[in-house]
Amino acid sequence: MKRNKIEELSGPALFQDPQLNKDTAFDAEERKRYHLEGLLPAVVETIDDQAKRVNMHLGIKPNDLERYIYLCSLQERNETLFFKVLMSDPARFVPIVYDPTVGEACLKFSHIYRQKSGMYVTIKDKGHVKEILENWPVKDIRFICVSTGGRILGLGDLGSNGMGIPIGKLQLYTACAAIPPEPLLPLLLDCGTDNEGLLQDPFYIGLRQHRPSTVELDEFVAEFVEAVQEVFPKCCIHFEDWKGADAIRLLKKYRNKVLCYNDDIQGTGAVALAGLIGALRISGKKLRDQRILFFGAGSAGIGIANMIGAAMQLDGLAENQIRSQIALFDINGLLVDARTDMSDEQKVYSKQLPLTSDLVAAIEVFKPSVIIGVSTVGKTFTQNVIEAMSKISERPVVFALSNPTDHAECTAEEAYRWSNGQAIYAAGVQFDTVNFNGKTFYPGQANNFYLFPAVSLAIYATQPKHVTDEMWIEAAKALANLVSPDELSKGMVFPPQDNIIELSAAVAAHVATVVFDRNLTDYVQPADIKCWISDMQFQPVYH
Ligand code: NAI
């Protein structure tokens, strides 16, 4: 197909097509055939030579935001070279194209805007969303990552500036799991914004109106979801960074109707579960025996609790037993029956225990073996908290997942020191190794990039009818099992990030077997799933 297109586009138009452009890598014969002679300097370079120049440019940029802008322009100019660079070292580039740099990029998105990327469908397009989707030049779209910009990372409502998130998430599909980039479509459903600063900003690129009511939003989303089914029948909708309540409601509405998932809810839950399974491989304990206290009962806390609960259920634990082993604590204290301020999702985990807003008291009464911080508030796992956890369990599991770094409930060093080296620790951010009592500890990072690209690769390969919790749970187990005994002995609950593409392929192969075992697809199971998947993966080479 590329060959036909290249013949069609011969001449300078080739430089405008990011999939076909090779720039200085067009060789002498191609330059003659496609009428490019004189349009390029004399040198003929390999993609490796070009990647070295990109790295040299990146090295002299003053900060990561400038590197982000440069890389986005590169993607629009030469997609193969862009992914060649990203895939050479995903762990190095993810923090530039995604979190944390993408947060700053979204805050300034309207100001750093250079050229369009992806699609913007506005609520004013209601009634003809289908015709608008038909404008996208690629017909076989397999994933749409869609946001309303309603809750971008920890930055709140950023309206159309939130487009940086769908773009970045889909870049990670390719960078971390080698999913071909062509069938990926970033999309911003522009429903306005309640961010007054943006509404007043003369450069703001989105609709200048306030957000609609929930009823209007849901009608618009219903039309969008239906239009996707018609225009791109094989497409999986990946919901990302919607307002918490919208995210939960819409996932519940669509998860069994169409092919879709929400990474903030399911991906986050599965990555935390993978860390927990990794931690239990270190302590030699069973998931079904754990008592888990969440410090923070927002969308991350509830999402992770539900995913761990679903995993316990698959382990044979009864629902009432699961509910008794998971407790949550929020800004007003432990979730207990006497409280009147709990949402329906929170009430599920409410306990018949005394009211308390003291975390240490809650630990003493609930006796958790695992504590998971998702509160957004740093330094809240104090020495007393870690010591209380250490009294209950020989190897307490302490996950301080809030980010950025200064929001982490405690640092790795604090967790190891206050537990006398017994805590099994992971964070939402990457902490350096810690030397304590002559031993070096390697704290894990519960980074969502461990799983959503891998699960998406399995979806891409198998085209399931739905994305089930079991697929995420099996992905979590597969990831946790990739931590080697040597890595476990160093306190690592996740595998190292530097070979993420191979990790993703292995996890995807395992998830694909679940899809086949559960008859979630019409495809016939191939003899060698790993080879079958690897044949579909993208290679950043020129053709
Ligand atoms: P949210 O705003 O929905 O929920 C925060 C919760 O913490 C609420 O229940 C709130 O009542 C509680 N809280 C706030 N202050 C508190 C205090 N002083 N004491 C006790 N509880 C308090 O936020 P969301 O989306 O649930 O995210 C929470 C954190 O988790 C964020 O920092 C986010 O960065 C992090 N996160 C990490 C992930 C990862 O590591 N893979 C993935 C998703 C979120």
Residues whose N, C-alpha, C, O or C-beta is under 5 A from the ligand:
A	BS01	NAI	T268 F295 G296 A297 G298 S299 A300 G301 F329 D330 I331 V374 S375 T376 V377 L401 S402 N403 A427 G428 A446 N447 N448
